[in-house]
Amino acid sequence: MKKYHRVPPEVKEQILRRIKEEGVTVEVAAKDAGVHPTTIYDWLGKGLKGAPTLSELVRLKRQNEELLALVGELTLKNSQAQKKNW
């Protein structure tokens, strides 16, 4: 029987970050982490289909807040410009 070892989420995130951001190949990342490359490919596949990671959610939330602030500023300026033209 095969033994299965659960990889901690923080280690998984670190491996995936190295691949996505640093351009490390799956094979090199797998060898460094002691994980089979197929496992990493599974993670990558699930990441594409599944929910965004926590870091992606935080980044998107921050970006959304910045965009909402910008829309608010532009709306206010537009409203003030319309009042001047009346």
LINKA-V77954 format. One record per pair of residues at least 6 apart in sequence whose ideal C-beta (glycine too) atoms are under 8 Angstrom apart, sorted by the first residue. I is the first residue (numbers start at 1). J is the second residue. If there is no record, write none. Layout:
I_J + I_J
This chain:
7_15 + 7_33 + 7_35 + 7_39 + 11_33 + 12_43 + 13_53 + 13_55 + 15_29 + 15_30 + 15_33 + 15_35 + 15_40 + 15_43 + 16_40 + 16_43 + 16_44 + 16_47 + 18_24 + 18_29 + 19_25 + 19_26 + 19_29 + 19_40 + 19_44 + 26_37 + 26_40 + 26_41 + 26_44 + 27_37 + 29_35 + 29_40 + 30_36 + 30_37 + 30_39 + 30_40 + 47_53 + 52_60
